[in-house]
Amino acid sequence: MKRRNLGCLTSGGMIALVISLVFAGASYAIGGGKMFSPGELKADSSANSLGAIASHAELEKECAACHPAFWDADTMTDLCLDCHVDIQDSMSDSTSLHGAVMSKFSTINCRECHNEHNGPEGEITERLSEDFPHELVGFALTGHQQLDWDQDVTCLDCHQAGYTVVENILCRNCHEQVDSDVTGTHIDLFGTDCMDCHDGIDTYGKDFDHNAHPFPLVGNHIPLSCVECHQDASSLDELQNTPQDCRECHEDRDDHEGTLGDNCAVCHTPDGWEFGVFDHSQTGFDLIGGHAEIDCEDCHVDATYQGADPACIACHAEDDEHQGTFGTECQACHNPVSWLDVTFDHQGPLAADCFACHTNDKPVDHYPGICSACHTTFAWLPATFDHQVAGASDCLSCHTKDKPGEHFGGQCSACHNTSGWLPASFNHVAAGATDCLACHTGQRPANHFGGQCSMCHSTSAWKPASFKHTFPMNHGGANEKCATCHPSGSYPNYTCYGCHEHTPANINNEHEGIANVNNCVACHWDGDKHDDGGEDSGGNDGGNNENNENNN
């Protein structure tokens, strides 16, 4: 029977495996794993310490510090960032180097740019992507990519001291090769700190558009060189903060010697000093009408352009035919076009007091108040008296002579209105007329009820009238026959003796203590017999409270 070939599982193979494992373990223990390392780590003693570690070389025997086991969830990038926390923080800032890389390549890992095991002096950063977003770190490569050179510009041409450092001397060395004269003059004017102004796309270079900024170049400013205005400016801040006041450059050409202020642009333009045009409306005094045709010196005597008095009277005092009667505000009536084109504005400051101008216009015995109470500013007639404007609350102060004989003595407004005397209606409430007899005594018919008119009549008319008879009118079978109680036909007087006891002695005995036994309704206000006497609860005395006579 033929034996099967066991290969490495033979006793000899197993012995060889054990010897290999022992040898590998001994080598790892003695060499710290060097047998598995592709090379030595960088020993950069100048780097900042991260905890107790100053360089990668100190991790030579701790492979797991950078290389996770195959069963770990962490990657090498995770382990890098565990130590390089500052890099992890900068990755979210697109203006930083690592943040710019992450904004362009979100899935990139550390090993694509950084490799180790290149020896103690080797470079960790081997390359950056050709698509690196250089403009995010403040300097675009647009301009350099357009240069017509014999060789391409590489990262190391500018970053010889590291990718985060650019030495200005390198800019000078390269650009002197392109144009030494221009470079030398430029450095003499603006210094050697190139990137204080340049950003790689010539934002502030030869293609700078000055007209897109607050100070456009027009007129005689166009052909000027930069240095003529930006003298001694060697940084972007100094360029941007160059004074824009005209006097900063043109002070030696100020013929006014500062008397008109610093803003030359009020009169002059960049097209030339001789093309000065002053907008007089900015002073609040428009040159219109006759003022538009006169020379500046006619108003600004001795070339004193500031502080001139804008009042009309300052120039036209000799033209004032009113001799100051109407004040100094000529513009209240006149305008700059013509003195004769006069329109008085009664809304102006002089029109508050009519009498200031119209004292001689008032007729004899005229209303003494202000003219505006009756008249308008358009014409004297037609006129309407405005009692409210005049504050006319006392009618009799003006209309005493208009009152007929035996007329109501109160205010006219009790009957009349301000539109006309007629029609008139007496307002008893406005007149405070509570005593009818004070006015209507002579209008009462003979044998009329002697009480107040208001007991039967209203203030609207005498008729219809209604009398409130508090004593029962069907008392004792009277059946509303007035003569039963008023036999004399005089309604203010009544008697009860026609039906009741009329012997004086008997009446007095029965009503002992009653002063006026003839005024029966004072006690018998409802027609019933009362032993207690007195008036009714409403204060009535029977309605007929005149002095009564006993007709028997």
LINZI-V349809 format. One record per residue. RES is the residue in one small letter. PHI is phi in radians with two decimals (* if undefined). PSI is psi in whole degrees, 0 to 359 (none if undefined). D_FIRST is the distance of its C-alpha to the first C-alpha in Angstrom with 2 decimals. Layout:
RES&PHI&PSI&D_FIRST  RES&PHI&PSI&D_FIRST
This chain:
m&*&133&0.00  k&-1.46&135&3.81  r&-1.37&147&6.60  r&-1.42&146&9.70  n&-1.45&116&12.97  l&-1.51&357&15.54  g&1.07&231&18.48  c&-1.27&353&21.68  l&-1.56&10&20.30  t&-1.26&165&18.84  s&-1.05&322&20.96  g&-1.14&320&22.67  g&-1.13&320&23.53  m&-1.16&322&24.97  i&-1.12&319&27.06  a&-1.10&321&28.41  l&-1.11&317&29.40  v&-1.13&318&31.27  i&-1.09&321&33.06  s&-1.14&318&34.11  l&-1.18&321&35.48  v&-1.12&318&37.38  f&-1.15&318&38.79  a&-1.16&319&39.84  g&-1.12&319&41.45  a&-1.14&320&43.31  s&-1.14&319&44.53  y&-1.14&321&45.72  a&-1.18&320&47.49  i&-1.38&317&49.14  g&-1.69&358&49.94  g&1.18&29&50.62  g&1.54&12&48.16  k&-1.12&332&49.46  m&-1.11&339&46.07  f&-1.68&352&45.87  s&-1.45&135&49.51  p&-1.33&351&50.35  g&2.97&173&53.61  e&-1.34&155&56.50  l&-1.53&160&58.79  k&-1.21&134&62.50  a&-1.95&80&64.81  d&-1.76&94&68.10  s&-1.30&350&70.39  s&-1.52&350&73.31  a&-1.25&156&71.78  n&-1.19&140&73.04  s&-1.26&140&71.10  l&-1.93&96&69.14  g&1.24&239&69.33  a&-1.70&2&68.09  i&-1.79&126&66.23  a&-1.79&340&68.21  s&-2.73&164&65.48  h&-1.14&334&61.88  a&-1.05&334&60.99  e&-1.27&349&61.46  l&-1.76&17&58.50  e&-0.92&321&56.18  k&-1.70&3&53.95  e&-2.07&71&54.33  c&-1.00&324&52.27  a&-1.15&347&52.38  a&-1.15&333&56.16  c&-2.07&333&55.64  h&-1.92&105&51.97  p&-1.27&154&51.14  a&-1.17&156&47.65  f&-1.13&340&45.83  w&-1.59&356&46.32  d&-1.36&150&50.12  a&-1.38&335&52.59  d&-1.27&151&54.88  t&-1.83&176&54.73  m&-1.11&323&55.71  t&-1.07&320&59.11  d&-1.06&318&59.65  l&-1.19&324&58.97  c&-1.04&312&61.34  l&-1.27&339&64.11  d&-1.10&326&63.62  c&-1.59&314&64.95  h&-1.58&69&67.20  v&-1.11&324&69.30  d&-1.09&325&72.28  i&-1.20&319&70.23  q&-1.05&320&69.14  d&-1.17&322&72.83  s&-1.30&344&73.90  m&-1.16&341&71.37  s&-1.60&358&73.69  d&-1.85&107&76.65  s&-1.19&346&76.68  t&-1.50&351&79.25  s&-1.59&167&76.87  l&-1.05&305&74.23  h&-1.22&327&71.19  g&-1.17&323&73.05  a&-1.12&319&73.85  v&-1.11&315&70.19  m&-1.17&327&69.10  s&-1.20&334&71.87  k&-1.60&319&70.52  f&-2.20&87&66.74  s&-1.20&339&66.13  t&-1.81&7&62.31  i&-1.20&150&62.21  n&-2.07&169&60.44  c&-1.06&323&61.33  r&-1.19&343&58.53  e&-1.26&340&59.95  c&-2.05&333&62.92  h&-2.07&123&61.88  n&-2.19&141&58.94  e&-1.90&187&58.20  h&1.16&30&56.28  n&-1.73&15&58.64  g&1.68&164&59.75  p&-1.03&329&62.70  e&-1.82&3&65.22  g&-1.24&163&63.42  e&-1.54&131&64.86  i&-1.33&317&63.49  t&-1.54&110&65.23  e&-1.61&325&63.84  r&-2.81&160&65.43  l&-2.11&153&67.38  s&-1.09&144&66.98  e&-1.12&339&69.25  d&-1.66&18&70.42  f&-1.02&128&71.60  p&-1.29&77&74.75  h&-1.09&330&77.00  e&-1.16&338&80.18  l&-1.26&343&79.13  v&-1.78&16&79.62  g&1.71&0&83.16  f&-2.57&109&82.74  a&-1.41&155&81.64  l&-1.71&10&80.17  t&-0.99&312&82.03  g&-1.13&320&84.62  h&-1.24&330&82.21  q&-1.28&343&79.99  q&-1.65&358&83.04  l&-1.21&138&83.95  d&-1.67&77&83.97  w&-1.89&166&82.35  d&-1.26&336&80.25  q&-2.34&155&77.34  d&-1.27&151&76.09  v&-1.48&125&77.04  t&-1.86&170&74.03  c&-1.03&318&73.69  l&-1.23&344&73.92  d&-1.12&328&77.21  c&-1.89&330&78.88  h&-1.88&61&76.50  q&-1.33&340&76.17  a&-1.88&17&76.53  g&2.12&157&74.17  y&-1.30&346&73.93  t&-1.73&6&76.48  v&-2.23&136&79.07  v&-2.26&122&81.29  e&-1.62&126&83.71  n&-1.07&334&86.98  i&-1.10&331&87.22  l&-1.20&323&84.30  c&-1.05&314&86.31  r&-1.10&317&89.24  n&-1.09&319&87.24  c&-1.26&314&85.72  h&-1.29&339&88.89  e&-1.19&330&91.01  q&-1.22&329&88.82  v&-1.33&308&89.62  d&-2.71&96&93.38  s&-1.18&325&94.69  d&-1.17&311&98.31  v&-1.12&318&97.60  t&-1.11&316&95.12  g&-1.10&317&97.58  t&-1.13&319&100.46  h&-1.11&317&98.32  i&-1.18&323&97.23  d&-1.08&324&100.84  l&-1.43&317&101.94  f&-2.07&1&99.13  g&1.54&184&97.20  t&-1.79&358&93.59  d&-1.45&78&91.95  c&-0.99&314&90.74  m&-1.35&1&88.71  d&-1.19&336&91.70  c&-2.10&324&92.87  h&-1.61&141&90.07  d&-2.18&14&87.15  g&1.59&346&85.39  i&-2.17&16&87.09  d&0.99&41&90.65  t&-1.00&321&91.98  y&-2.03&32&94.71  g&-1.82&212&94.50  k&-1.17&337&96.29  d&-1.67&12&95.36  f&-1.09&128&96.74  d&-1.64&96&98.75  h&-1.15&333&101.75  n&-1.30&349&103.15  a&-1.54&6&100.26  h&-2.10&171&101.49  p&-1.05&346&104.63  f&-2.15&83&106.67  p&-1.20&149&106.57  l&-1.63&111&107.95  v&-2.32&163&110.93  g&1.05&226&114.11  n&-1.29&355&114.73  h&-1.40&341&111.62  i&-1.11&312&109.29  p&-1.38&358&109.76  l&-1.22&146&109.52  s&-1.41&158&106.65  c&-0.98&317&104.49  v&-1.20&340&105.85  e&-1.16&333&109.44  c&-1.85&323&108.72  h&-1.72&59&105.61  q&-1.24&135&107.07  d&1.09&18&104.97  a&-1.50&116&102.23  s&-2.11&13&98.91  s&-2.59&165&96.72  l&-1.09&320&96.01  d&-1.06&318&98.03  e&-1.20&325&100.98  l&-1.13&314&100.79  q&-1.23&332&100.69  n&-1.71&18&103.46  t&-1.08&129&105.92  p&-0.99&140&109.33  q&-1.86&2&110.46  d&-1.22&138&114.15  c&-1.02&320&116.45  r&-1.16&340&118.42  e&-1.06&329&115.38  c&-1.87&331&115.76  h&-1.96&20&119.29  e&-1.04&325&121.34  d&-1.27&352&123.32  r&-1.89&12&124.43  d&-1.42&97&125.75  d&-1.21&345&129.42  h&-1.51&352&129.90  e&0.97&39&129.05  g&1.41&0&126.91  t&-1.24&340&129.64  l&-1.85&17&127.60  g&1.53&189&124.37  d&-1.72&346&120.99  n&-1.55&84&119.87  c&-1.06&332&121.11  a&-1.14&348&119.23  v&-1.07&325&121.88  c&-2.00&323&124.13  h&-1.77&159&122.15  t&-2.22&164&119.11  p&-1.14&351&116.59  d&-1.26&345&118.44  g&2.55&151&121.14  w&-1.11&327&123.71  e&-1.29&350&126.50  f&-1.68&35&124.89  g&-1.20&131&125.46  v&-2.32&118&125.85  f&-1.74&127&126.63  d&-1.52&96&125.84  h&-1.16&340&128.85  s&-1.13&338&127.54  q&-1.17&343&125.09  t&-1.52&353&128.11  g&1.53&5&129.12  f&-2.24&94&132.20  d&-1.23&138&131.67  l&-1.59&95&133.89  i&-2.24&163&135.24  g&1.08&229&138.59  g&-1.15&336&141.16  h&-1.26&337&138.80  a&-1.30&342&136.47  e&-1.74&353&139.12  i&-1.62&160&140.29  d&-1.39&155&139.09  c&-0.98&321&137.03  e&-1.21&343&139.91  d&-1.13&330&142.27  c&-1.83&321&140.47  h&-1.68&74&138.68  v&-1.08&143&141.70  d&1.06&26&141.07  a&0.99&30&137.46  t&-1.60&99&136.54  y&-1.56&342&133.73  q&-1.88&146&132.51  g&1.46&9&134.55  a&-1.18&138&136.93  d&-1.30&117&138.68  p&-1.39&355&137.52  a&-1.16&139&140.56  c&-0.99&317&142.89  i&-1.10&340&145.93  a&-1.10&329&144.58  c&-1.89&333&145.44  h&-1.95&25&147.86  a&-1.04&322&150.28  e&-1.30&345&153.13  d&-1.59&358&152.23  d&-1.40&97&152.60  e&-1.26&345&155.72  h&-1.45&351&155.23  q&0.95&41&155.92  g&1.42&1&153.17  t&-1.07&322&154.38  f&-1.76&21&151.00  g&1.44&196&148.92  t&-1.94&4&146.61  e&-1.54&75&143.90  c&-1.00&325&145.12  q&-1.15&351&141.93  a&-1.12&333&143.01  c&-2.13&322&145.33  h&-1.72&164&144.73  n&-2.36&164&141.72  p&-1.16&346&140.82  v&-1.31&314&141.71  s&-2.80&141&145.43  w&-1.19&329&147.85  l&-1.38&341&149.70  d&-1.46&83&146.68  v&-1.78&130&147.10  t&-2.40&118&145.11  f&-1.55&127&145.44  d&-1.67&105&142.39  h&-1.20&352&143.65  q&-1.46&355&140.20  g&-1.31&179&140.75  p&-1.19&338&141.87  l&-1.53&350&145.60  a&-1.64&11&145.71  a&-1.33&330&145.34  d&-2.01&104&149.11  c&-1.01&321&151.14  f&-1.17&345&154.39  a&-1.10&335&153.21  c&-2.05&330&154.10  h&-1.92&28&156.10  t&-1.09&320&158.79  n&-1.42&354&161.60  d&-1.54&352&160.20  k&-1.46&125&160.86  p&-1.16&168&164.00  v&-1.17&145&166.63  d&1.00&31&165.80  h&-1.49&158&162.20  y&-0.93&129&159.30  p&-1.40&352&158.72  g&-1.32&191&154.95  i&-1.21&144&152.28  c&-1.05&324&152.65  s&-1.13&350&149.10  a&-1.18&334&150.14  c&-2.13&322&151.94  h&-1.81&162&151.19  t&-1.91&174&148.10  t&-1.41&355&147.26  f&-1.49&319&147.93  a&-2.90&161&151.64  w&-1.19&320&154.35  l&-2.08&148&154.79  p&-1.26&155&153.65  a&-2.13&141&153.42  t&-2.34&132&151.98  f&-1.43&123&152.36  d&-1.72&100&149.11  h&-1.06&327&150.16  q&-1.24&317&146.74  v&-1.08&321&146.61  a&-1.34&349&150.14  g&1.16&33&149.32  a&-1.49&91&152.32  s&-1.80&344&152.14  d&-1.88&97&155.90  c&-1.04&319&157.57  l&-1.18&343&161.10  s&-1.16&337&160.80  c&-1.99&329&161.15  h&-1.88&23&162.53  t&-1.04&318&165.42  k&-1.27&345&167.98  d&-1.50&354&166.08  k&-1.47&124&166.55  p&-1.14&166&169.30  g&-1.13&147&171.93  e&0.97&34&170.94  h&-1.53&159&167.29  f&-0.92&131&164.38  g&-1.49&357&164.42  g&-1.44&193&160.66  q&-1.16&145&158.17  c&-1.03&327&158.28  s&-1.14&350&154.55  a&-1.19&334&155.31  c&-2.14&322&156.57  h&-1.77&163&155.95  n&-2.08&175&152.90  t&-1.36&354&152.51  s&-1.43&326&152.49  g&-3.08&162&156.10  w&-1.20&323&158.86  l&-2.09&149&158.58  p&-1.24&155&157.08  a&-2.16&145&157.28  s&-2.46&129&155.88  f&-1.38&125&156.69  n&-1.73&98&153.65  h&-1.05&326&154.94  v&-1.21&314&151.79  a&-1.09&326&151.90  a&-1.42&349&155.60  g&1.18&31&155.08  a&-1.51&96&157.77  t&-1.86&345&157.69  d&-1.87&97&161.48  c&-1.03&319&162.58  l&-1.19&344&166.24  a&-1.13&334&166.21  c&-2.00&329&166.18  h&-1.87&19&167.13  t&-1.08&316&170.20  g&-1.29&352&172.60  q&-1.72&2&170.41  r&-1.52&128&170.63  p&-1.12&164&172.94  a&-1.10&147&175.86  n&1.03&26&175.04  h&-1.46&154&171.35  f&-0.91&135&168.92  g&-1.57&0&169.39  g&-1.38&191&165.80  q&-1.16&142&163.16  c&-0.98&327&162.62  s&-1.14&349&158.89  m&-1.25&338&159.50  c&-2.16&325&160.16  h&-1.83&161&159.34  s&-1.91&172&156.26  t&-1.40&354&156.12  s&-1.40&319&155.35  a&-2.92&163&158.76  w&-1.22&322&161.68  k&-2.13&150&160.84  p&-1.23&153&159.21  a&-2.14&149&160.06  s&-2.40&126&158.97  f&-1.77&131&160.76  k&-1.60&99&158.86  h&-1.63&103&161.44  t&-1.26&332&160.03  f&-1.40&134&162.89  p&-0.97&123&162.38  m&-1.40&352&164.47  n&-1.89&23&164.95  h&-1.14&132&166.28  g&1.10&27&169.06  g&1.34&23&168.92  a&-1.18&331&169.63  n&0.92&43&167.21  e&1.09&25&166.71  k&-1.59&109&170.45  c&-1.02&324&171.02  a&-1.14&342&174.76  t&-1.05&318&174.17  c&-1.79&338&173.18  h&-2.05&65&174.67  p&-1.14&337&178.16  s&-1.46&353&179.69  g&1.40&1&177.22  s&-1.73&106&176.06  y&-1.22&336&172.35  p&-1.20&341&171.94  n&-1.89&145&174.30  y&-2.50&168&173.76  t&-2.58&143&175.42  c&-1.78&352&174.29  y&-1.29&349&177.82  g&-1.17&336&178.41  c&-2.06&332&176.29  h&-1.87&177&176.03  e&-0.84&130&178.51  h&-2.26&11&180.87  t&-1.41&120&183.38  p&-0.99&320&182.96  a&-1.15&316&183.80  n&-1.14&321&181.36  i&-1.12&316&178.65  n&-1.15&321&179.15  n&-1.12&319&179.13  e&-1.27&332&175.93  h&-1.96&47&174.27  e&-1.08&131&175.37  g&1.61&354&173.64  i&-1.59&124&172.75  a&-1.24&313&174.31  n&-2.07&90&174.38  v&-1.32&347&174.76  n&-1.33&338&175.46  n&-1.58&76&171.86  c&-1.08&318&170.49  v&-1.25&352&167.06  a&-1.10&328&166.26  c&-1.89&325&165.58  h&-1.81&59&165.41  w&-1.19&339&162.97  d&-1.93&10&161.47  g&1.51&354&164.76  d&-1.60&161&164.05  k&-1.47&126&166.11  h&-2.16&134&164.50  d&-1.51&338&165.86  d&-1.56&341&163.65  g&1.21&192&164.65  g&1.68&168&162.80  e&-1.43&167&161.01  d&-1.31&170&157.99  s&-1.13&340&154.47  g&-1.58&4&154.27  g&1.43&12&157.27  n&-1.40&151&159.48  d&-2.01&34&163.11  g&1.65&358&163.58  g&1.56&319&163.40  n&-1.82&84&167.17  n&-1.79&20&167.65  e&-1.27&167&170.83  n&-1.14&122&173.95  n&-1.66&147&175.06  e&-1.92&140&178.59  n&-1.53&113&179.92  n&-1.41&1&182.02  n&-1.78&none&183.87
